[in-house]
Amino acid sequence: MATLSITYREALKQGLHEALQNDKRVFLMGEDVGRYGGAFAVSKGLLQEFGEERIMDVPLLETGFVGAGIGAAMAGMKPIIEIMTANFSLLAMDQIVNNAATLQHMSGGQLNVPIIIRMGSGIGRQLGAQHSHSWEPFYAHIPGLIVLSVGTHEDARSILHAALQSPDPVLLFEYTMMLNIEKEIATDLPIASLSKAKVLKEGKDISIITYGTGVYKSLEAAAELATVGIDAEVIDLRVLRPLDEFTFLASIAKTHRVLIVEDAWRSVSISSEVSARIMENGFYYLAAPVQRLCGIDVPIPYPAHLEEAAIPQKNDIINAVKKMIYRN
């Protein structure tokens, strides 16, 4: 199988470039996406190639340009809206929650809103409490949205293509901490699924369920655990709404132990929902209680050592798994 080495940033850019190339209805709209090339350089050079009608810089007004994107989607276009960072999406919550998510239902199925909203997410780089957020649980709560977490380079490259096929609004969480990470991926990737979690590493002793920046940390932890004889299975949820119960329940039926890892705050989180579904539908598979390793319930600190301590790290995952396996 042919592969190439690529950064997460470049994988996102290739997916975006392909989307614009393949369908003239697709356009990109957001703050600084054109002349500046995007806050994280994901759209750099696209304005020169595709022009101002398809790469649109907008004023600093999230509720305005997200609303314009919803109108364009209803009129038959395929807008990709970039919200610079996840915290700014709160300024467009009314448009996302009350319009994009509800119009199909409120129109009796007559209207669809095939809009894609991309946002930089995650915790790190000392951005302080206002810019360090994992708002995935917020949006996964809302019926009418498809919520995707882009936790691997493969999904960064291919998931946008799948999202463009959806008649419903799709939220893409992309992780700024991963932009410069380089990985090998296949040159010929299948289209990503909008309904399936992905087993990234098979194992028999414990299931580690995660998403986003937890994916590579969990894979690294699993590799280190293997050196001491613990065979961990790693699952990337990737689709946070609708959740793919089948994949993680099948894994737990095999391993009988589960650790759920996420950067978002522990209270009322994705891990809370996954844990509840395991208890409802997979309780008798379990040989030990479900464990969660999540962000600590505090505004994210600015100092680097406190910021790191506020979210799960590789060694935290390793220690949590060893405690579960050895019961010590």
Disulfide bonds with the S-S distance in Angstrom:
none
